[in-house]
Amino acid sequence: MHFKDLGLDNRLLKNLSHYDFRKATEIQQKAIPVAIAGKDLLASSKTGSGKTLAFVLPMLHKSLKSKAFSARDPRGVILAPTRELAKQVYGELKTMLGGLSYEATLILGGENFNDQVNALRRYPRFIVATPGRLADHLEHRSLILDGLDTLVLDEADRMLDLGFAPELRKIHNAAKHRKRQTLMFSATLEHTDVNEIAAEMLDMPKRISVGSSNQEHKDITQKFYLCDHLDHKEAILERVLEEAKYRQVIIFTATRVDTERLTEKLNEQKLKAVALSGSLTQPQRNTIMSQFERAVFKILVTTDVASRGLDIANVTHVINFDMPKHTEEYVHRVGRTGRAGSKGDAISLVGPKDWDSFKRVETYLQQDLTFSVLEGLKGKFKGLRPPKKDYRGGKKDVKKGRPQAKKTPKKPVKRDKSFHNNVAVGDTVFIPKKKVAPKVDDE
């Protein structure tokens, strides 16, 4: 289906054709007509499916075709869980605003608050924001949402996982009027918290699910390697980077300390690597991402802060140096490659500490995942077995490697329940007297 068949305003179609966007993806085909009709929407689609335009286009169409509720309040607010994803969404919004007389602004945590106040005083028609900072502006009365047309929650499941439920409710209550339209997108509709907050914020929503998040991505090749320890992981990583024909690589680690240590090691090997983590200021993160997008650096080492929102066509490989804590994050990490029909490779290193996470990913993907081996780097680790029950019924003692015997109950102590000299002696332990044999006279 083409975008022109969806009933969008001609000005939006002109911008779409300018960027060679003609055919709508499945989520766009299903979500845009529902949103244009003014209904609330609860939708899920896998990463890289084009969901950003699925909510940006109907939001702009509504603004072009209808009168604003307020001359000063924004017409549309888009919330995203991370600064990187918010920047990505903001970029696509600005693209679609080309030639239109609408202003948009980006409100992120970690950036100058007063500068954002000044930007909001210019009454932008559209705002892309992280929920924490937008809630701060509501509290300081630098923003009013009484006349908001459309509220969009992108990656709602991630926002709830990050603990933004109070901020989402505050934003919802600030724009709570019967004509507000709410579009909520989530990686999965089976998320309990997503359904709970959807019941609060959405009015009889239409539910759409396209391509479940655990569906196999045909353009991405997945490989898994078993690792004995940290040095073994680093040796496999070095070999992979030597043999892979990559343009750009994103390496995911567990902690900020890991990103810095690994980046330093890669740069010692004359590889152009840079580290990104949540501890950096927003200007520092902006600089790093700008350099990586311009291919100044070939390798980006990061935590899950970059698992969502990055859309860089040159990323040919994603490497999970550490498996993610949250199962869904595996899908989002891997989704940083194989974008827009390109082929990609996803490589995961699985050590003893990663085993539980690996098994959860295997269950989530509903696949029997197999392990590859690099010549000369085969390890001894074969995975962890779940504890088994002993034949006697006791649980196996994992630490000592032997079964625990069942405890036998102690025999009750016999107590004398009689009375003696009118005194109760029932609590006295009864000790029977030894029988003494009578003396026998030698004579």
C-alpha positions as a printed NumPy array, in Angstrom:
array([[  0.   ,   0.   ,   0.   ],
       [  1.232,   3.501,  -0.86 ],
       [  1.04 ,   6.478,   1.499],
       [ -1.259,   8.255,  -0.963],
       [ -3.842,   5.524,  -0.311],
       [ -3.99 ,   6.329,   3.422],
       [ -5.797,   9.665,   3.081],
       [ -2.9  ,  11.841,   4.276],
       [ -2.676,  15.574,   3.576],
       [ -0.951,  16.389,   0.261],
       [  1.683,  18.475,   2.032],
       [  2.781,  15.414,   3.993],
       [  2.786,  13.284,   0.85 ],
       [  5.074,  15.834,  -0.779],
       [  7.572,  15.532,   2.093],
       [  7.368,  11.753,   1.949],
       [  8.09 ,  11.664,  -1.778],
       [ 10.987,  14.078,  -1.274],
       [ 12.657,  11.483,   0.979],
       [ 11.613,   8.637,  -1.341],
       [  9.069,   7.246,   1.13 ],
       [  6.243,   5.855,  -1.016],
       [  5.2  ,   2.436,   0.258],
       [  3.872,   2.18 ,   3.797],
       [  5.055,  -0.581,   6.125],
       [  2.552,  -2.953,   7.733],
       [  2.361,  -1.047,  11.03 ],
       [  1.875,   2.216,   9.092],
       [ -0.891,   0.702,   6.97 ],
       [ -2.786,  -0.475,  10.037],
       [ -2.102,   2.368,  12.509],
       [ -2.425,   5.509,  10.359],
       [ -6.1  ,   5.06 ,   9.296],
       [ -7.096,   4.331,  12.921],
       [ -5.261,   7.407,  14.185],
       [ -6.633,   9.639,  11.408],
       [-10.123,   8.53 ,  12.433],
       [ -9.418,  10.047,  15.861],
       [ -9.394,   6.818,  17.868],
       [ -6.988,   5.993,  20.662],
       [ -4.449,   3.361,  19.711],
       [ -2.508,   0.656,  21.568],
       [ -0.034,  -0.885,  19.145],
       [  3.025,  -3.111,  19.101],
       [  5.552,  -3.765,  16.362],
       [  9.064,  -5.089,  16.209],
       [ 12.043,  -2.757,  16.052],
       [ 12.832,  -1.262,  12.644],
       [  9.239,  -1.585,  11.411],
       [  8.694,   2.139,  10.759],
       [  6.476,   2.869,  13.753],
       [  7.772,   6.45 ,  14.172],
       [  6.026,   7.599,  11.007],
       [  3.001,   5.561,  12.116],
       [  2.34 ,   8.155,  14.827],
       [  4.089,  11.26 ,  13.431],
       [  2.07 ,  11.359,  10.182],
       [ -1.455,  11.16 ,  11.694],
       [ -0.471,  13.659,  14.399],
       [  0.62 ,  16.178,  11.744],
       [ -2.377,  15.378,   9.525],
       [ -4.721,  16.143,  12.411],
       [ -2.982,  19.481,  13.026],
       [ -3.288,  20.444,   9.364],
       [ -6.943,  19.482,   9.099],
       [ -8.387,  20.689,  12.421],
       [ -8.396,  23.811,  14.555],
       [ -6.212,  23.976,  17.687],
       [ -7.859,  23.885,  21.12 ],
       [ -5.456,  26.58 ,  22.342],
       [ -3.251,  29.159,  20.655],
       [ -0.425,  28.661,  23.155],
       [ -0.478,  25.006,  24.155],
       [  1.344,  22.411,  22.031],
       [ -0.754,  20.349,  19.652],
       [  1.308,  17.2  ,  19.988],
       [  3.645,  15.73 ,  22.625],
       [  5.762,  12.637,  21.979],
       [  7.352,  10.896,  24.962],
       [ 10.331,   8.535,  24.617],
       [ 12.188,   6.581,  27.337],
       [ 15.76 ,   7.636,  26.492],
       [ 17.469,  10.728,  25.176],
       [ 18.858,   8.825,  22.179],
       [ 15.435,   7.576,  21.095],
       [ 13.912,  11.027,  21.657],
       [ 16.553,  12.568,  19.386],
       [ 15.851,   9.953,  16.719],
       [ 12.111,  10.656,  16.82 ],
       [ 12.736,  14.403,  16.792],
       [ 14.829,  14.02 ,  13.626],
       [ 12.013,  12.221,  11.797],
       [  9.48 ,  14.787,  13.027],
       [ 11.61 ,  17.671,  11.709],
       [ 11.855,  15.893,   8.362],
       [  8.071,  15.731,   8.05 ],
       [  7.717,  19.374,   9.165],
       [  9.655,  20.589,   6.137],
       [  7.748,  23.396,   4.391],
       [  5.103,  23.581,   7.148],
       [  4.654,  26.58 ,   9.414],
       [  5.057,  24.585,  12.624],
       [  7.819,  24.726,  15.211],
       [  9.035,  21.774,  17.261],
       [ 11.375,  21.526,  20.233],
       [ 13.294,  18.782,  21.986],
       [ 13.133,  18.599,  25.795],
       [ 15.667,  16.23 ,  27.364],
       [ 16.941,  15.55 ,  30.843],
       [ 20.557,  16.549,  31.4  ],
       [ 20.327,  19.713,  29.302],
       [ 20.036,  23.331,  30.452],
       [ 16.636,  23.822,  32.084],
       [ 16.457,  27.603,  31.526],
       [ 17.227,  27.236,  27.825],
       [ 14.321,  24.819,  27.6  ],
       [ 12.055,  27.3  ,  29.415],
       [ 12.95 ,  29.929,  26.814],
       [ 12.193,  27.455,  24.01 ],
       [  8.799,  26.647,  25.544],
       [  7.977,  30.361,  25.8  ],
       [  8.029,  30.442,  21.999],
       [  5.005,  28.111,  22.133],
       [  6.174,  25.27 ,  19.891],
       [  3.392,  23.292,  18.239],
       [  5.13 ,  19.96 ,  18.859],
       [  7.338,  18.661,  21.662],
       [  9.479,  15.532,  21.803],
       [ 10.62 ,  14.826,  25.351],
       [ 11.758,  12.374,  27.956],
       [  9.02 ,  11.992,  30.622],
       [ 11.099,  13.017,  33.64 ],
       [ 12.132,  16.404,  32.276],
       [  8.694,  17.178,  30.833],
       [  7.145,  16.461,  34.236],
       [  9.66 ,  18.911,  35.768],
       [  8.478,  21.66 ,  33.411],
       [  4.852,  20.949,  34.325],
       [  5.741,  21.283,  37.998],
       [  7.511,  24.623,  37.372],
       [  4.553,  25.835,  35.281],
       [  6.778,  26.505,  32.269],
       [  4.457,  24.325,  30.203],
       [  0.659,  24.002,  30.004],
       [ -1.044,  21.033,  28.348],
       [ -4.694,  21.985,  28.76 ],
       [ -5.217,  22.169,  24.984],
       [ -3.099,  19.19 ,  23.906],
       [ -4.459,  17.418,  20.799],
       [ -2.327,  14.286,  20.667],
       [ -0.218,  12.49 ,  23.266],
       [  2.146,   9.789,  21.986],
       [  3.946,   7.287,  24.207],
       [  6.737,   5.606,  22.27 ],
       [  8.282,   2.437,  23.792],
       [  5.824,   2.584,  26.694],
       [  7.092,  -0.727,  28.081],
       [ 10.612,   0.664,  28.404],
       [  9.384,   3.839,  30.109],
       [  7.577,   1.745,  32.696],
       [ 10.594,  -0.53 ,  33.181],
       [ 12.663,   2.594,  33.897],
       [ 10.199,   3.692,  36.593],
       [  8.504,   6.585,  34.761],
       [  4.937,   5.583,  35.689],
       [  4.468,   8.552,  38.141],
       [  5.685,  11.032,  35.5  ],
       [  3.422,   9.519,  32.841],
       [  0.428,   9.858,  35.143],
       [  1.375,  13.475,  35.932],
       [  1.548,  14.312,  32.214],
       [ -1.729,  12.477,  31.584],
       [ -3.517,  14.415,  34.337],
       [ -2.143,  17.724,  33.043],
       [ -3.76 ,  17.1  ,  29.629],
       [ -6.844,  15.252,  30.76 ],
       [ -9.717,  16.361,  28.556],
       [-12.175,  14.285,  26.589],
       [-10.974,  15.356,  23.115],
       [ -7.335,  14.381,  23.625],
       [ -6.154,  11.506,  21.46 ],
       [ -3.565,   9.079,  22.867],
       [ -1.361,   6.784,  20.799],
       [  0.632,   4.213,  22.782],
       [  3.303,   2.002,  21.219],
       [  4.988,  -0.88 ,  23.022],
       [  7.314,  -3.715,  22.052],
       [  4.717,  -6.133,  23.421],
       [  1.081,  -5.94 ,  24.444],
       [  1.544,  -8.725,  27.006],
       [  3.314,  -6.33 ,  29.402],
       [  1.153,  -6.186,  32.557],
       [  2.092,  -2.607,  33.453],
       [  1.463,  -1.419,  29.889],
       [ -2.087,  -2.754,  29.962],
       [ -2.64 ,  -1.254,  33.411],
       [ -1.575,   2.259,  32.442],
       [ -3.336,   1.953,  29.056],
       [ -6.582,   1.356,  30.938],
       [ -6.013,   4.665,  32.765],
       [ -4.86 ,   6.821,  29.86 ],
       [ -6.62 ,   5.487,  26.755],
       [-10.308,   5.636,  25.862],
       [-11.576,   2.44 ,  24.213],
       [ -8.355,   1.977,  22.212],
       [ -7.968,  -0.016,  19.024],
       [ -5.354,  -2.746,  19.578],
       [ -2.908,  -3.53 ,  16.759],
       [ -0.052,  -6.03 ,  16.832],
       [  2.323,  -6.401,  13.909],
       [  5.271,  -8.802,  13.898],
       [  5.731,  -9.945,  17.508],
       [  8.974,  -8.821,  19.113],
       [ 10.2  , -12.413,  19.403],
       [  9.727, -13.075,  15.699],
       [ 12.912, -14.037,  13.891],
       [ 14.481, -11.184,  11.9  ],
       [ 15.263, -12.573,   8.445],
       [ 17.91 ,  -9.931,   7.678],
       [ 19.958, -10.582,  10.831],
       [ 22.262, -13.566,  11.329],
       [ 22.637, -14.541,  14.993],
       [ 25.659, -16.348,  16.431],
       [ 26.446, -17.393,  20.003],
       [ 29.813, -18.3  ,  21.522],
       [ 30.416, -19.976,  24.889],
       [ 33.123, -18.282,  26.972],
       [ 35.006, -19.499,  30.05 ],
       [ 35.881, -16.113,  31.557],
       [ 36.615, -12.447,  30.782],
       [ 39.949, -13.092,  29.04 ],
       [ 38.269, -15.706,  26.858],
       [ 35.539, -13.21 ,  25.918],
       [ 38.118, -10.605,  24.954],
       [ 40.041, -13.13 ,  22.842],
       [ 36.872, -14.115,  20.943],
       [ 35.939, -10.445,  20.474],
       [ 39.387,  -9.71 ,  19.058],
       [ 39.123, -12.622,  16.602],
       [ 35.598, -11.62 ,  15.52 ],
       [ 36.699,  -8.051,  14.796],
       [ 39.718,  -9.353,  12.864],
       [ 37.667, -11.648,  10.638],
       [ 34.425,  -9.673,  10.234],
       [ 34.017,  -7.412,   7.235],
       [ 32.279,  -4.645,   9.105],
       [ 31.584,  -1.02 ,   8.385],
       [ 30.552,  -0.036,  11.918],
       [ 30.015,  -2.065,  15.093],
       [ 28.05 ,  -1.528,  18.307],
       [ 29.295,  -3.506,  21.329],
       [ 26.948,  -3.799,  24.318],
       [ 28.332,  -4.279,  27.832],
       [ 26.774,  -4.592,  31.288],
       [ 28.228,  -1.521,  33.069],
       [ 29.817,   1.858,  32.481],
       [ 33.126,   0.568,  33.843],
       [ 33.075,  -2.214,  31.242],
       [ 32.519,   0.259,  28.405],
       [ 35.513,   2.358,  29.421],
       [ 37.829,  -0.615,  29.992],
       [ 36.894,  -2.31 ,  26.716],
       [ 37.138,   0.916,  24.704],
       [ 40.633,   1.544,  26.043],
       [ 41.665,  -1.998,  25.098],
       [ 40.269,  -1.667,  21.566],
       [ 42.052,   1.632,  21.024],
       [ 45.316,  -0.007,  22.123],
       [ 44.742,  -2.423,  19.228],
       [ 44.525,   0.586,  16.864],
       [ 40.767,   0.226,  16.426],
       [ 38.758,   3.435,  16.393],
       [ 36.423,   2.966,  19.363],
       [ 34.449,   5.325,  21.591],
       [ 32.461,   4.715,  24.793],
       [ 28.894,   5.857,  25.503],
       [ 27.127,   5.504,  28.862],
       [ 24.41 ,   7.136,  30.928],
       [ 26.964,   8.87 ,  33.17 ],
       [ 27.966,  11.32 ,  30.406],
       [ 26.374,  14.741,  30.095],
       [ 23.982,  15.321,  27.24 ],
       [ 26.435,  17.501,  25.24 ],
       [ 29.066,  14.752,  25.569],
       [ 26.599,  12.11 ,  24.397],
       [ 25.515,  14.318,  21.493],
       [ 29.14 ,  14.751,  20.395],
       [ 29.868,  11.027,  20.581],
       [ 26.754,  10.071,  18.629],
       [ 27.421,  12.733,  16.007],
       [ 30.968,  11.41 ,  15.529],
       [ 29.751,   7.817,  15.296],
       [ 27.051,   8.724,  12.761],
       [ 29.72 ,  10.447,  10.648],
       [ 31.904,   7.313,  10.932],
       [ 34.677,   9.168,  12.784],
       [ 34.635,   6.087,  15.028],
       [ 34.105,   2.581,  13.695],
       [ 33.151,   0.983,  17.018],
       [ 30.699,   2.216,  19.664],
       [ 30.946,   0.525,  23.074],
       [ 27.836,   1.213,  25.133],
       [ 25.388,   0.048,  27.756],
       [ 21.663,  -0.408,  27.056],
       [ 21.378,   3.384,  26.83 ],
       [ 21.828,   2.93 ,  23.053],
       [ 19.729,  -0.221,  22.614],
       [ 16.739,   1.769,  21.34 ],
       [ 16.413,   4.626,  18.918],
       [ 19.688,   4.416,  16.999],
       [ 19.068,   4.159,  13.269],
       [ 22.473,   4.119,  11.567],
       [ 22.586,   2.325,   8.227],
       [ 26.33 ,   1.57 ,   8.409],
       [ 26.022,  -0.591,  11.546],
       [ 26.673,  -4.05 ,  10.112],
       [ 27.472,  -5.852,  13.384],
       [ 26.084,  -5.863,  16.91 ],
       [ 28.062,  -7.692,  19.594],
       [ 26.653,  -8.568,  23.012],
       [ 29.829,  -8.689,  25.078],
       [ 27.474,  -9.238,  28.032],
       [ 23.947, -10.6  ,  27.708],
       [ 21.225,  -8.108,  28.722],
       [ 19.438,  -8.306,  32.073],
       [ 16.004,  -7.729,  30.527],
       [ 15.053, -10.237,  27.852],
       [ 13.326,  -7.703,  25.578],
       [ 16.515,  -5.653,  25.406],
       [ 18.164,  -8.439,  23.416],
       [ 15.716,  -7.813,  20.57 ],
       [ 16.293,  -4.065,  20.688],
       [ 20.076,  -4.44 ,  20.793],
       [ 20.082,  -6.794,  17.829],
       [ 17.707,  -4.449,  16.006],
       [ 20.428,  -1.801,  15.718],
       [ 21.676,  -3.706,  12.671],
       [ 19.803,  -5.083,   9.65 ],
       [ 17.931,  -1.804,   9.252],
       [ 15.769,  -0.866,   6.245],
       [ 16.359,  -4.125,   4.378],
       [ 20.127,  -4.255,   4.969],
       [ 21.829,  -7.416,   6.203],
       [ 23.332,  -7.544,   9.682],
       [ 25.174,  -9.846,  12.08 ],
       [ 24.441, -10.209,  15.794],
       [ 27.053, -11.967,  17.928],
       [ 26.596, -12.853,  21.609],
       [ 29.269, -13.994,  24.066],
       [ 27.836, -16.262,  26.765],
       [ 29.808, -16.921,  29.939],
       [ 28.738, -18.506,  33.243],
       [ 27.298, -15.169,  34.457],
       [ 25.343, -14.783,  31.206],
       [ 23.833, -18.273,  31.203],
       [ 20.522, -17.451,  32.911],
       [ 20.013, -14.449,  30.611],
       [ 20.803, -16.605,  27.576],
       [ 18.232, -19.223,  28.576],
       [ 15.583, -16.525,  29.066],
       [ 16.359, -15.132,  25.595],
       [ 16.089, -18.637,  24.135],
       [ 12.683, -19.083,  25.747],
       [ 11.537, -15.626,  24.641],
       [ 12.588, -16.201,  21.021],
       [ 11.03 , -19.689,  21.07 ],
       [ 14.1  , -21.061,  19.316],
       [ 16.684, -23.741,  20.089],
       [ 19.825, -21.614,  19.878],
       [ 23.091, -23.326,  19.007],
       [ 26.69 , -22.306,  19.688],
       [ 29.461, -21.636,  17.188],
       [ 33.156, -22.306,  17.831],
       [ 36.196, -20.367,  16.639],
       [ 39.26 , -22.445,  15.784],
       [ 41.753, -22.421,  18.634],
       [ 39.334, -20.657,  21.008],
       [ 37.091, -23.499,  22.093],
       [ 36.426, -23.224,  25.816],
       [ 35.612, -25.675,  28.573],
       [ 32.331, -24.051,  29.629],
       [ 29.363, -26.02 ,  28.298],
       [ 26.54 , -24.296,  30.148],
       [ 24.96 , -24.729,  33.553],
       [ 22.57 , -27.516,  34.405],
       [ 19.559, -26.872,  36.621],
       [ 19.732, -28.552,  40.055],
       [ 18.236, -32.055,  40.044],
       [ 16.354, -33.901,  42.748],
       [ 18.084, -36.816,  44.429],
       [ 16.546, -40.294,  44.13 ],
       [ 15.777, -40.138,  47.852],
       [ 13.639, -37.083,  47.273],
       [ 16.055, -34.549,  48.742],
       [ 17.396, -31.561,  46.764],
       [ 20.925, -31.786,  45.511],
       [ 23.488, -29.838,  47.513],
       [ 24.935, -27.711,  44.703],
       [ 27.778, -26.28 ,  46.781],
       [ 29.041, -29.605,  48.146],
       [ 28.057, -31.658,  45.096],
       [ 26.202, -34.302,  47.073],
       [ 22.588, -34.947,  47.987],
       [ 21.236, -33.765,  51.276],
       [ 19.828, -36.565,  53.411],
       [ 16.353, -36.172,  54.82 ],
       [ 16.331, -35.107,  58.437],
       [ 14.934, -37.797,  60.769],
       [ 12.63 , -36.479,  63.494],
       [ 13.864, -36.711,  67.066],
       [ 12.223, -39.286,  69.283],
       [ 10.007, -37.763,  71.973],
       [ 11.45 , -37.863,  75.476],
       [  9.505, -40.018,  77.913],
       [  8.194, -38.053,  80.814],
       [  6.715, -39.208,  84.108],
       [  3.084, -38.065,  84.226],
       [  2.401, -39.306,  87.805],
       [  2.111, -37.341,  91.031],
       [  4.535, -37.805,  93.893],
       [  3.932, -36.403,  97.352],
       [  1.124, -34.251,  95.956],
       [  3.596, -32.431,  93.629],
       [  3.159, -32.524,  89.84 ],
       [  6.315, -33.844,  88.228],
       [  5.1  , -34.239,  84.667],
       [  7.775, -31.914,  83.266],
       [ 10.554, -33.824,  84.912],
       [ 12.502, -36.161,  82.659],
       [ 11.854, -39.722,  83.836],
       [ 15.037, -41.729,  84.333],
       [ 14.337, -45.327,  85.324],
       [ 16.382, -46.723,  88.172],
       [ 18.851, -49.403,  87.369],
       [ 18.014, -52.793,  88.803],
       [ 20.686, -53.959,  91.231],
       [ 21.265, -57.696,  91.509],
       [ 20.969, -59.014,  95.083],
       [ 24.159, -59.817,  96.856],
       [ 24.97 , -63.49 ,  97.117],
       [ 26.63 , -64.737, 100.282],
       [ 29.88 , -66.557,  99.515],
       [ 28.984, -69.013, 102.124]])
